[in-house]
């Protein structure tokens, strides 16, 4: 009989915590005893390990070998020993360490002096790495890192904070680093010495500007807040200083040196005063003043320091008082000028650098006055009515210094009768012609005169009492009801090449109703046309309703004439127009061409424009010419704007003259409509022409010619807007 003793397995206990590093191989022993010898099995985290000769192997002693360790190999490893007598287990923990790896790298920084910057660094690893910082290899104090992350914050940065910063991540498995640069930018510092400089005209001036900063700043100069234009006379040196050659008074002012770089800017100010001797900006001029009037001589001097101004008559200084005053602007004024004030006046300007004089002459103009009338001369006839004359002289006083000659006649006459002479019968003036028996084609009209009764044995009248003539030999006419024409030229430097005007005229009780359209207006000036109604003058003067025997343009010229027009606006713009009206074609359409040139106020397209009703006075200035003028008013976006037109018209002499010396054209009920998309402007209004209230008298500025058929202009007026 054989006795077999069985002993349960027993594993030798040693260290229960094991440590290794990623990438390495690691052996975990399992020393056992027991009878029979136990069988060894390994488990990881309670799951059996199957040896595969690549990742895991188990040798004959039960040692487990793990190849090429990874972080996932960390865990609880259990050695299990078994035999028929029992089993034993022993757990050990393996921790696989991972070297640090920086995942969040800090960035290179450009920092302005006294600014703030932050460097961030984050790393992973097992165990969690500790992060520290160095600058140029020297440790930098910072709060401890947390969970593998660190923020280095530098406030109020100084120049010494610039350099190479290194983030260092460490754990027992190794270390990782990354380095970045921090560049410190220093704002400019400007020093401008001699903050106040005083020089004399023509001196060379150097305004220094000392500048520091990093990077090297850019330097520029301003004067009184504006950039300085550099050139041959004013130059900027390489060191930033400003040189002014041949200085003038205009160089005076506040000069600012401005330095800028990426970190900021700095500036310094210097005040430059340029002294110069006096010189005259406004000089007195020779002056002629009417006796009893007011004389003013202007004298403005400039210099640095500001010169004082005094006046002299001859070489004697003038003391203000009585009729003589020196105004605050240094002008000399004399009230109630007398002939004795005639003479040479001098203006003197002085300052610390010198003085200067300038003179002007005053001439007092005296208007002539008549002496008393002489006695009457004897009567010129011995019988009947004669004349007596008397005279006076312009010598009380005579005109002086261009004064006006005496006003009024120097010769006076009156009728005188010594005894009555025989008076033959005498025809009266012919009476007015009767109205023509027809309004057109051929008719007759007559006139009559009366024979005054002979007196004192005189002879009776000789000749006819009545006279009959043919009249209205011109053919009957029909006023056209349609007009067409071209509009070209330029306005405000915008060419107008394809303008087209069409119009319809309809008679109404209030006048001729005009409906006119202007097409192909360039968009740039479409808004400016809303007030140019006189472009349509060839239509509304030619076709206007005739009232009270007045003649419109068609009746007067048969629709054939030339017109020159000028319009002036209160804002100073002037526009000229030439109208060439060529008559009525075989279809009864009035034809014309219009050329415009000049400028008008700039009005936005959406402006609200209202034209007030207006009148134009047409004056017969010659057998073939008319003159017309008009002052008008328009409202633009609620603001009043005056403007004025004047015209001259010439036509063929065969058409005769207007029935009245002066006729008035009235335009009213003006409406304007703009179609921007179609480049089209539409006008509607009513016009009529009638005799002026003083239709057979020449207006002011004109005189009646010898024949009494037209007014000649003393000086044709140009209407000016004030």
FENJO-V810706 format. One record per residue. N is the residue number from 0. PSI is psi in whole degrees, -180 to 180 (none if undefined). Layout:
n = (N;N)
psi = (PSI;PSI)
This chain:
n = (0;1;2;3;4;5;6;7;8;9;10;11;12;13;14;15;16;17;18;19;20;21;22;23;24;25;26;27;28;29;30;31;32;33;34;35;36;37;38;39;40;41;42;43;44;45;46;47;48;49;50;51;52;53;54;55;56;57;58;59;60;61;62;63;64;65;66;67;68;69;70;71;72;73;74;75;76;77;78;79;80;81;82;83;84;85;86;87;88;89;90;91;92;93;94;95;96;97;98;99;100;101;102;103;104;105;106;107;108;109;110;111;112;113;114;115;116;117;118;119;120;121;122;123;124;125;126;127;128;129;130;131;132;133;134;135;136;137;138;139;140;141;142;143;144;145;146;147;148;149;150;151;152;153;154;155;156;157;158;159;160;161;162;163;164;165;166;167;168;169;170;171;172;173;174;175;176;177;178;179;180;181;182;183;184;185;186;187;188;189;190;191;192;193;194;195;196;197;198;199;200;201;202;203;204;205;206;207;208;209;210;211;212;213;214;215;216;217;218;219;220;221;222;223;224;225;226;227;228;229;230;231;232;233;234;235;236;237;238;239;240;241;242;243;244;245;246;247;248;249;250;251;252;253;254;255;256;257;258;259;260;261;262;263;264;265;266;267;268;269;270;271;272;273;274;275;276;277;278;279;280;281;282;283;284;285;286;287;288;289;290;291;292;293;294;295;296;297;298;299;300;301;302;303;304;305;306;307;308;309;310;311;312;313;314;315;316;317;318;319;320;321;322;323;324;325;326;327;328;329;330;331;332;333;334;335;336;337;338;339;340;341;342;343;344;345;346;347;348;349;350;351;352;353;354;355;356;357;358;359;360;361;362;363;364;365;366;367;368;369;370;371;372;373;374;375;376;377;378;379;380;381;382;383;384;385;386;387;388;389;390;391;392;393;394;395;396;397;398;399;400;401;402;403;404;405;406;407;408;409;410;411;412;413;414;415;416;417;418;419;420;421;422;423;424;425;426;427;428;429;430;431;432;433;434;435;436;437;438;439;440;441;442;443;444;445;446;447;448;449;450;451;452;453;454;455;456;457;458;459;460;461;462;463;464;465;466;467;468;469;470;471;472;473;474;475;476;477;478;479;480;481;482;483;484;485;486;487;488;489;490;491;492;493;494;495;496;497;498;499;500;501;502;503;504;505;506;507;508;509;510;511;512;513;514;515;516;517;518;519;520;521;522;523;524;525;526;527;528;529;530;531;532;533;534;535;536;537;538;539;540;541;542;543;544;545;546;547;548;549;550;551;552;553;554;555;556;557;558;559;560;561;562;563;564;565;566;567;568;569;570;571;572;573;574;575;576;577;578;579;580;581;582;583;584;585;586;587;588;589;590;591;592;593;594;595;596;597;598;599;600;601;602;603;604;605;606;607;608;609;610;611;612;613;614;615;616;617;618;619;620;621;622;623;624;625;626;627;628;629;630;631;632;633;634;635;636;637;638;639;640;641;642;643;644;645;646;647;648;649;650;651;652;653;654;655;656;657;658;659;660;661;662;663;664;665;666;667;668;669;670;671;672;673;674;675;676;677;678;679;680;681;682;683;684;685;686;687;688;689;690;691;692;693;694;695;696;697;698;699;700;701;702;703;704;705;706;707;708;709;710;711;712;713;714;715;716;717;718;719;720;721)
psi = (134;134;125;122;123;138;126;153;150;128;135;121;137;-149;132;-13;120;145;139;-176;148;137;-19;171;148;138;128;111;159;88;122;162;157;159;126;169;132;157;134;131;140;143;145;122;44;8;137;139;130;110;137;10;1;-63;-47;137;151;122;-178;-16;0;5;131;126;128;121;150;69;141;165;-30;-9;-7;136;-170;121;128;126;122;120;129;144;-173;-17;-11;-161;164;146;145;120;137;146;129;124;120;117;141;128;154;147;120;118;-29;106;142;161;151;143;143;117;137;139;136;9;-168;139;155;130;128;138;133;138;153;159;165;123;173;128;155;134;131;168;149;153;120;38;-6;137;147;129;133;161;152;146;160;121;43;17;147;144;121;115;124;120;154;55;140;173;-31;-13;-6;153;-167;117;135;128;126;119;125;144;178;-19;-13;-157;149;145;158;142;144;162;145;117;130;124;127;121;155;155;121;135;117;105;170;66;-19;121;137;124;171;151;140;-6;158;130;133;118;111;153;104;127;138;164;162;120;170;124;155;142;134;160;147;156;122;39;1;146;145;130;114;152;-156;-35;-34;119;152;125;168;-29;6;-12;151;129;129;113;149;59;148;171;-28;-13;-12;145;-174;118;133;124;120;124;133;143;-171;-18;-10;-159;161;158;156;152;137;137;127;126;130;112;140;152;165;146;154;128;-41;122;145;149;157;133;138;127;141;137;131;-9;-166;131;134;126;124;143;112;123;150;156;176;116;164;123;154;149;131;163;148;147;118;-123;17;128;139;128;119;148;152;-121;-8;131;146;118;164;-27;13;7;146;129;131;125;153;62;138;159;-32;-13;-8;137;-171;129;139;136;127;127;134;143;-171;-16;-8;-169;161;153;151;144;158;151;141;123;129;118;127;125;143;150;144;153;180;157;148;174;157;140;165;157;143;-17;149;-21;160;-163;126;-167;149;142;154;158;168;157;146;76;22;64;171;159;140;142;46;15;159;139;159;140;141;169;148;-7;133;143;158;157;154;146;117;-48;158;140;156;136;109;163;142;130;143;172;148;142;175;149;141;163;148;143;-18;157;-18;172;-147;135;-168;156;154;167;164;160;165;139;120;144;129;145;153;41;21;164;155;171;150;132;179;147;-27;154;133;135;160;154;167;48;-12;147;153;146;161;126;127;154;7;146;145;142;172;149;116;173;-146;147;128;42;17;124;139;105;-19;26;141;133;130;147;147;137;126;124;137;173;-28;-7;-173;123;119;130;104;146;133;121;163;43;125;137;-32;-26;10;-36;-24;-17;-9;-20;6;55;-26;-7;-29;11;-38;-22;-54;-24;-41;-38;11;154;135;129;138;28;6;157;132;180;-31;-43;-37;-40;0;25;27;107;167;142;134;128;143;133;137;134;155;-23;4;-14;149;133;135;147;145;122;129;102;122;9;-168;131;-179;-12;6;22;128;128;144;162;142;133;127;149;136;-154;154;165;141;112;127;153;-34;17;144;110;130;126;123;151;150;167;155;129;124;122;130;108;-2;174;-18;18;149;154;138;147;157;134;131;175;136;159;123;113;41;-3;136;138;110;153;166;149;149;148;152;136;136;142;177;138;-23;-15;-8;-161;171;152;-17;152;-36;128;150;125;125;130;128;179;49;126;143;136;127;129;93;-40;-37;7;51;139;130;135;140;138;174;137;148;154;139;167;146;162;-29;62;-24;23;141;135;171;135;-5;155;152;134;171;-36;-12;15;-11;167;129;139;127;-40;108;131;143;118;128;135;132;none)
